[in-house]
Amino acid sequence: MGNALGPAARRAPRRGEPLGNPGSFDELHRQCKEVFPQQMEGVKLIVNKALSSHFQVTHTVHMSTLGPSNYHFNATYVGDRQLSPTETHLSKFVTWQFDGEYRGDDCTATLTLGNPDLLSESVIMVAHFLQSVTSRLVLGGEMVYHRRPGEEGAIVTLAGKYTALKWVATLNIGYGGAHASYYHKANEQVQVGVELEANTRLQDTTFAFGYQLNLPQANMVFRGLLDSNWCVGGVLEKKLPPLPVTLALGAFLNHWKNRFHCGFSVIVG
C-alpha cells in the first residue's frame, strides 16, 4: 500500500516528541538583528589567537576619525572553573552581580541580582522565563524589580516568538513600550528583516529595514539598512581563503543630521 500521508504530514512532529529549548530571552530578536550591518568608522585591526582549547586572546587596534584611537586586549577562558569579570580586578569592587540560569528540554529560566545590599535593603532583580508551547511557538516574559531607600517598582514585559519554515515573528510588549521584529529568508542568497521599537516613556517610535545578500562563490556578504531616522548604510565583508582573514568596508549616511562616516576593518583568526 502507498503512503497516504503528504509531505507536510510526514514532517509534523510526533506526539510526545520534545519541543526543544527556546533559547535565552536576550536572543529572541537575534535572527532579525543579524541581518542589519554593524556601524563602523575609521580603521580597525582585530587579531584573534587561540592559545589552547580553553584560552583565547584578542588584540584590537582602532584608529578613529571621530574620537581618540585606542588599543584593547581581551583574554577569554572557557573551562570547568571560570572567573567572573569582577574577580579579575584587583581594585575595589564597584558592582556585584549574581547570575543563574536553568535550561530544560522545553524551557529556559534566568535570574540576575545586581548590587544586593542587605544593610540598605536595595537590590535590582531581573527574571526571565521562556516556554516552548509548540514546536514553533515560544511564550514567556521578563520582570525587572528594583528597590532602594524611598523607591520601589517593577516592570513586566510579555514576549512571544513564532518560527515558521522561512520566517520568524517576535513581539515584546509591556509598560515601557513594544519591540517587534520580522525575519524572512527568501532563499539562500537573500534575507530581510524589519524591526519596530516604540518607547512610551520617551514617546519615540523607530522603524528599520535591513537586508543581507550572500554571494558564496565570491566569499562575500553584504548587509544594508534603512531606518525612520533617515539613516542608510551598508557593510561589505570579504573572506580570503585559505587565509583566516576577513576584510570589511562600511559606509553610513544620516540625511537628517547630514552626517557621513565610513570604516575599514581587517579581522585575522
N, C-alpha and C positions, 0 to 999 in steps of 0.2 A: 504493500500500500504506500502511496506517496505521502509526503509530509503536507498536511492541510494547513499548517501554520505559515503565515507570511514571514518575511524577513524582520519586520518590526516586532512581531510577536515573539520570534525566537530570540531577539535581543533583549526582551523585557526581563528585569531581574526576578529571580525566583523568590517565592515567599520564604521568609526566614533568612535570606541572604543578607550579610552585613551591609549597612548603609554607607559606611565609610566615614572617616573622621572629617569634620567640616573645616579643619584648619584653625588659625588664630583669628581673633576679631580684627586685628590691625591689617590683615591681608584680605579682607572682604572685597576691596576695590582693586586688588593688585593687578589682575589681568588688564583692566582698563588703563590703569596708570602706566603700565609698561609700554603702552603704545605711544605715549607722549614723550617728546625729547626732553632731556635734562638741559637746562640753560647752562651755557658755558661762555667764558670770556678769557682773553689773554692766552698764554701758552702754559700747558701743564704736562709734566712728565710723571708717570706713575710706574713704579717698578715693584712687582710682586715676586717674592722669593720664598719658596717653601724649603725650610731647613730640615724638616722631618715630616712624618705623617701627622704630628701633633702641633708643630710650631711653624708659624709663618710670619714674615715681616714684610712691611710695605713702606717704600720711600716715595714721597710725593713732593715735587717741586713745582710751585705755581708762580709764574711771572704775570702779575695782573696789571691791566691798564686802568682799572677803576679804583684800586686800593693798593695797599702795600703788598709786595711779594713775600712769599713765605715758604718754609720747608717743614714737612711733617713726617715723623717716624712713628709707625704703628706696629706693635707686636701682638700677635694673637696666638693663644694656646688653647687647644681643644683636647680634652682628656677626661679621665675619671674625676679628677680634682682640678677645679678651675677657680682662680681668684676673681672676685668681682672687681670692677673698676675702682671702687673706693678703697679696696685693700691694697692696691698697688701704689698709693700715695703715702709719702712719709709726713706730709703736712697735716694740719688739724682737719678733722672731718667737718665738711660743710653741710652735707646732706646724708641722710640714711634712707635706704630703700630696701625693702624685702619683697621678693617676688616668688610666687608659687604657681605652678601650672599642672593641671591634670588633663591628659589626653586619653579618652576612652575610644572604643571602637566606633561610636557614632556621636560623640560629644567632646567639647573642649571647655574647660573652666579655668580661669586665671584669677589671681588675687594679688594686688600690689598695695603695699603700705609705704607711704612716704613721710619722712620726718616725724615718726611717732615720738611723742613726749608725754610721759605719764605725769610729770610734775605740773605742767601747764595744761594738761588734758587737750592736746592738739594732735591732729592726725589728718592725713589725706589718704583715702582708700579708693581704689579703682577695681571694680569687679566686672569680669566678662564671662558670658556663657553663650555657647552656640550648640545647637542640637540639629542633627540631620533628621528631618521629618520623613523625607523620602530620599530616593537616590539622587534627586535633582533639587529638592527644596531644603534650605537651611534657614532656621529661625533662631533668634537669640536677642541679646541686649547687653547694654552697658550701664553701670551705675557708678557715678562719681560722687563720693561723700567727703566733705571737709568739715573740720571742727577746729576752732581756736577760740581763745577767750573773747566772748561777746559776739561770736559769729558761728553759725552752723547752717549747713544746707546740703542738698543732694540734687543731682540731675540724672534723670533716667532717659536712655536712648534705646529705642527698639530697632532691630535690624532684620533684614530678610534678603536672601540671595537665591536666585533660580538659575540653574545651569542647564542649558539645552545643548543640542549637538554642536551648533555653530555659534551660539551667542550666550551671554551671561548678563543678567539684570540684577542690580543690587540697590538697596534702599536703606538708609539710616534716617530715622526721624525721631525728634524729641523736642524738649522745651527750647533748646538753643537753636534749633533750625532743622534743616534736612540736607542730606547728601545722597544724590542719586547718580548712578553710572550705568552705561550700557556698552558692552563689548561685543563686537561681531567679527567673526573670521570668515571673510568672503571666500578665500581659497588659500593655498599655501604661500602665495606671494603678497596678498593684501589683507590687512587687518585694520579696523577702525574702532574708535572709542569716543563716547560722548559723556561729558561729566557736567553735573549741575549742583552747585552749592548755594544754599540760602541760609544766612545768618540773621536770626530775628533780633538779636541784641544790637548788632551793628547796622541792621536794616540794609543789608547788602546782599545781592544775588549775582553770581557769576556763572557763565556758561562757557564751556570749552569743547572744541572738536579736535581730535588727534587721529593720525593715521600712520601706518607703518608699511613700508614696501620692502620685501625681501627679494634679493637677487642672488640666490645661492651659487649660480655659475660664476658670478663675478666676486663672490665673497663680500657682498656689500649689503648694508641695511640702511634705509633712510626713514627717519621719523620726522613728522611735521605737526604743527599745531596752529589753531586759530581760536581766539577767545573773545569774549564780550568786552574786554578792556582794549580792544583794537591792537592786540599783540599777535604778530605772526612770527614763526620761526621754524627752523629745521636743523637736524644734525645728520650728517652722513658718516657712517662707520665703514671702514675697510680693513679686513683682515689680510695678513700677508703670510699665508702658509708657504713652506713648513715652519717659518719663524713664528715664535709665540708673541707676535706684535700686532697691535690694533691701532689704526690711525682714525682720528675723529675730527671733523670740521663742522662747526656750527655757527649760525648767524640768527640774530633775533632783532626785530624791529617793533617798537611800541609807537604806533601812529598817534595815540592820544597825547603822550608826553614827548613825542619827537625824539626818542632815544634809540640808538642803534649800537649794538655790540656784537662782536664775533669772537670765536675762540678756536684753538687748535690744541689737540692733546695726543700724546703717544703713550700707549699702555703696553708694558712689557710683562709677560707672565700671565 
